[in-house]
Amino acid sequence: MVDFNAIVNAHASAQQRVSIPITPKDQHRGWSIDWEYGFYTATGPNYDASYEGPEDGWVDNGHRVFARTREALIEEIDAWFDENT
């Protein structure tokens, strides 16, 4: 018999070892900064997205930016503010 509890617990333990938590210090101008899949991402506090069907897929309001380094991400956030405020 398969012990699903052991599988779930092992997965949760492994996930804790590789996850990078977002902390208040990982923010710039109120945007949350995270690292995922080889890119830094920043999400604004007013970020919104919705699924618009198979033709359009996911559509968001543009309050998210991506970069290869944290420094470049900070520049992207600042550029977003220059263009949108």
Secondary structure, DSSP 8 states (H G I E B T S, - for coil): ---HHHHHHHHHHHHHHH-----TTSEETTEEEEEETTEEEEE-TT--EEE--TTT-EEE-S-EEEESSHHHHHHHHHHHHHHH-
